[in-house]
Amino acid sequence: FEVSLEEFPDDDEFMGYLGLIAWEQGDIARAEEAYGKAVAVVFPDGVDGARQDQERYAAGLRALEGQALSLYRMGKLNEAVHLFETLARKEPGDYVGCHYLAGEIYHNLGDVERAILHYRRVPVEPAVLYMLGLAHFQRDELELSAGHLIRAFVSNVHVACLLLGRYGYHRSCMPGYLGSEAYAEEFVEACAPLWQSGPGAFTFLE
């Protein structure tokens, strides 16, 4: 792809593939750079501008998502959340999941109210319910928090067990991956710091 870019220096798809390869290699800074170059080609007037090239648009959105994820992993939260919100606004059907990531970022930034607004725009799944439960607890809205958490326990009880250090056999009601222990492990790895930062959250969860 690098050789191909020497011949076709404005090919955003080659840039996007280089971003993906760097991401898979764990070189997140290099991935962000490659995705950013692809985004600049497809959106020469900036990501908030109108689409310029219909044929390149879908690839440009994928590059934009890759850049946003890279910025998030690098801890550049304000830059990342702007891109996630842009994706969700440009293509709300295909990129509705970006609302959850935007909510997670605002939650990390301490803007719980904005986090809740984004969580509520995502199709319901265990992660959304747990994060809504935490957010409403942090706003001292205990009944709302309890309602979301009870639904969360039913959908994937493994998350609560991992957060509280309660190990043993439990069965979730939600079938497939969303109700699985693997889902719970990924969620807890990503979001345990937020739970740990909220005084009293584990006691309320218990």
N, C-alpha and C positions, 0 to 999 in steps of 0.2 A: 504493500500500500504506500509506503514511503517513496519507493521508486515511481509508482504510478502518479503520485502527487507532483513529482518533478516534471512529468509530462503534462499533467492536467492539474495545475495548482489551485484551481477554483472548484474542484470536485468535492462538494460537501459530504457525499456519501463515503468517500475514501477517508475523509477526516473523522467521520462518525465511527467507522470501523476501527480506526486507530485509537479513538477514545475508548471503545469497548474493550479492545485488547489491553490497553493500559489499565483499565478498571479491573479486568480479570487477573492481571499481574499484580494488583495491589498498589500500583503507582497512581494514586488518586489525583495528585497535582498535575501529572502529565495527561491524565484522562480529561480533567477539567479544561486544560489548555486546548486539547484537540477538539473536544465538543464545542468549546467557545468559538474556535475558528469556523466550524461548520455553521454555527448559529449566526455568526457575523455575515457569512456568505448568503444565507437564506433570508435573513432579516437585516438588510443593510441600513435600514432606518431605525434599528433598535427593535427589541422584542415586543414593544408595545405598539409598533407601527402596523400598518396593514400588510397583508400577505402580498408578496411580489411575484412569486412563481408557483403556480398551482402544482406543477409536477414535482417540485422540490419540497413542497410544504410539509408533507407527512414525514419525510426524512429530517426536515428541520425541526419538527416538533420532538422527534425522538432524540435528536441531539440536544435540544433544550432541556428535555427531561434528564438526560445523562449529565448535563452541566449542573442542573439543580441538585441532583443526588450527590455529585462530586463536591459541590460547595457545602452541602449539608455535612458530608463526612469530614470535610476539612474544618468544620466549625465556623464557617462563614454564614451565619444563620440569616442575617438580614438580606444578604444577596440571594441566598437560596429560597427564602420564603417569597420574595418578589417573583422569582421564576415559577415557583409552584402555583402561585396565584394567577400568574399570566397564563399558564397552561390550562388551568381549570376554567378560566374565563374564555379563552380562545376556543377550546373544544370541551365543553362541559360533559359531553357524553363519554368520550374516550378517556378523559383525564380527570374524572370525578375523584379518583383516589388521591389526587394531589391535594384535595381539601384536607384529607387526614394528615398528610405530611406537613402542610401549612399549620394545621392545628397543633401538631406535636411541637413544631418550632416555636409558635407563640407561647405554648405551655412552658417550654424551656426558657423563654425570654421573660416569663412572669406575667404575660398578658393573658390571664385565664379567661376573661370575657371573650376576647377574640378567638381564643382556642376553641371555646364552646361553640361559637358561631360556625367555625369550620367543621368541627366534629359532627354537627347536626346536618351537614350537607352531604354526608357520606352514607352509603347503604349500611345498614346495621350489621355489625359482626362483633365478635367478642372484644377485640382490641378497642373498638369505638366505645363499647359499653363500659369497659374498665376505665378508659380515659375520661369519659363523661362523669363516671362515678367519682374519680379523683378530683376533677375540676370543680364539681359542685360541692364536694367536701371542703375544698380549699376556700370556697366562697361561703362556707358555713350554711349551705343549703342541704341540710342533712337528709330530709325526706326524699328530695330529688336524687341525691347521691345514693341512698339506700335502694331506691327503685331501680336505678341503672345497675348497681352492683348485683342485686338479686338476679336480674336478667342475665348478667354476665356470668354468674356462678352456674346458672342452668345451661348456658351455651358452651362454656368451657371452664370447668371447675379446676382444671390443672393450673391455670394461671394463678388463681388464688392460693392453691397449695404450694406452688413454687415461691410466690412472694412471701408466704408465711412460714416456709420451711416445713410444711406438713407433707410428708411423703407417704405413699401407700396407694392402694388401688381405688380409683374413683372412675365413674363413667359420666361423660358429658352427654347432653341430649342432642347437641348439634352433630350431625353425621359428617364423616370425611375429615379433611385436613383442618377445617376451622374448629373442630372439637377435639383435636388431637393434642398429645403431649408435645409433639414437635412444634406445632403452632405456639403453644404456651412458652416453650423454651426460647423461641425467636422473639416473642413479644417481651418477655421478662429481660432478656439480654439488652433489648433496645430501650426499654422504658423503666427498668428498676430504679435508675438514678432519680427519675422524677418522683417516684413513690417515696424514695428515701429522703428526698428533700422536703417533703410535706410533713411537718410535725403532727403526730397523732394519726397519720393515714393508716399505718399498719394496725393500730389498735382498733380503729373504726372498721377496717376490713375484717378483722378477727370477730 
